[in-house]
């Protein structure tokens, strides 16, 4: 998952005042990503700042449509990340599955999808496996993290990652599941090794 075109997490496509700068940056980065042989580029909704979610949805649709034609031409997937607004990213707009899925449907592009961060989704909604099964066609990348604390994904937290990963595999997903947690063990490589083992289903 490539990055670098965004203006940070708080200034995203849901706010029309950032569109011109975002479009310039994303058109350039789509070419950089494609030329380097990669296929995915992250984006963000940005914060609410008092905005109604429906207004943010309409704004994001307008802004993203300005870059998606080029993304389709270059074979690059634009993936918007779901983040929690309860613990880590106060006021972030895209903090529920329904909002992201509605955006996917409005855009109707094969080159736009959701980065479904399981850690963030558990905090906001739970119901992880059912959500994956329901909306899997819109989920193009996954992140892990233990809940609570965003630490290791083993038995000391509340998510059952082997079961979650089996559900992902059952959907036919053939992309990437990335480990994005903050290790607490003395050797972070051991934590990563354990995470890979847990998710190797």
N, C-alpha and C positions, 0 to 999 in steps of 0.2 A: 504494500500500500504506500504509494508515493505521497509526498506532502510538500508544502512550500508556497503554494499559491494563495493560501488562506490569509486573512488579516487577523488571525487569532480566533479563539472560540466565541468571543462575545460579539464580533462584527461579522455577520454572515448574510446569506442570501435572503433571509426573511425581512431585512431592512433595505428598502429601495435606495436609500442614500449611499449605500456601499456598492451598488451594482456596477457602476462604470469602472471603478478601480478593480473590483473582483473580476469582471469580465476580461479586462486587459490582462490581468495576472493569470487567469485560468486559460485563456487562449494560448498564451506563451508556454505555460507549464504543460498543457496537453501535448504540444509539440515536443517539449523536452522529454516527457514521459514516453511518448511513442518512439521517438528517435533512439532512446536508450533501451528499447525493447521491453518496457514494462507496460502494464495494462490497466492499472487502477490508480485513481487520484482522489484523495479525501477532500471533503468539504463540510461545512458546518452551517446550521441554521442561524446561529447567533442568538443573542438574548432577546427576551420579550420587550423590555423597557416600556411596560405598560400596554403593549400592543395586544389586540385580540388575536388568538391563534389563527382564526380564519383569515384575517388580514395578512398575517405572516405567511400563511399558505399561498395566498394569491400573489404576494410579492415574490416569494421564492420561485413560484412557477414562472413568472415573467423573467426574472433574472437568469434562472437556469436554462431557459429556452434559448437564451442568447449564446450559450456555449455548447449546447448539446449537439447541434448540427456538426460542429467541428470535432467534438468528441467521437461521434459516430463515424465520421469520415476517417479519423485517425485510429479508430479501434480502441479507444480509451474509455473505461468505465468510471463515471463520477459517482462516488459513494459518500452519502451523508451520514455522519455518525450520530447515533442515539446516545445522549448523555443524561445522567440524572440531575435534576434541579433541586434535589432534596438535601444532599450531603456535599457533593463536590463542586457542582457548577450552578450556583444559585442563579435563577432567572433564565437559564437556557431554555429555548423554546421547544426544540425537538426532544421532548422527554416522555413520549408515549408512542407506542407502535402505531396506533391508528392515524396519528398525524403524519408520520412518515409514509405509511401505505397510501394515504390519501394523496400525498404529493407524487408518489410513484404513478398512481393512476392518472392524475392530471397531466403529468408529463408524457406518459405513454411511450417512453424511449427505452430501447433495449440497453442503452448505455448509461442508465441511471438506476441506482439501487441503494439499499440501506446497509450501512455497517452496523450490525446488530451486536452491541457490546453487552454481553450477558451479565456482567457485573452491574452495569448501570440499569439494565432492564429489571433485574431482580429487586433492586432498591425501589424502583418506581411502580412496578406492576406485578412482579412474580410471574407464575404461570408460564415458565420459560418453554418447556417442551411443547405444550399446546400451542403457544404462539409461533414457535418455529414451524410446527406442522401446518398451521393455518396460513402463515405468510411467507413460507420458504421461497416462493418464486421472486420475492422482492429483496431477500437477504443475500448479499453478494460477498460478504466478508464477516468474520466473527472475531470477537475479542473475549478473552477469559479474565477472571479475577475473583479472588475469594471474597465472600460476603459474610460478615462485615470486615471492613478494613482494607480491602483490595490487596490482600496478601496471598499466600500460597493457596492452591486450589484443592488441597488434600482433605483429610477427614475432620479437620478442626474448624470447618466453616459449613455453611448451610446448603450449599449447592452440590448436587450429585453429578459431577462432570462426566464420568463414564456414561451414565444414562443420557445426559444431554448430548454427548458426542454421538452416541448410537442413534439418537433421534435425527441429528444432522445428517449422518450417513444415510439413513433410511430415506431422506428426501431426495437423494441423488446428488447432493452438493459435492462438487469436486474442486472447490477453491481452497482458500486458506483460513485456518483458525489460528489466530496469533495470541501468544501468551503476553498479557499486559498487566502484570501484577508487581507489587512491591515486596520483594523477598524479605523475610525476617530471619531466616536461617543463617548461620555463620558463612556457609558457602552458597552463594546464589546460583551457582551452576548445578548444585545438587537439587535445588528447588526447581530449576528449569527441567532437569532430567526427570524428576518425579512427575512434573506436569505433562511432559511429553508421554511418559509411560501411562498415566491415567487416561489420557485422551486417545491413545492408540487402540482403537476399538475395531 
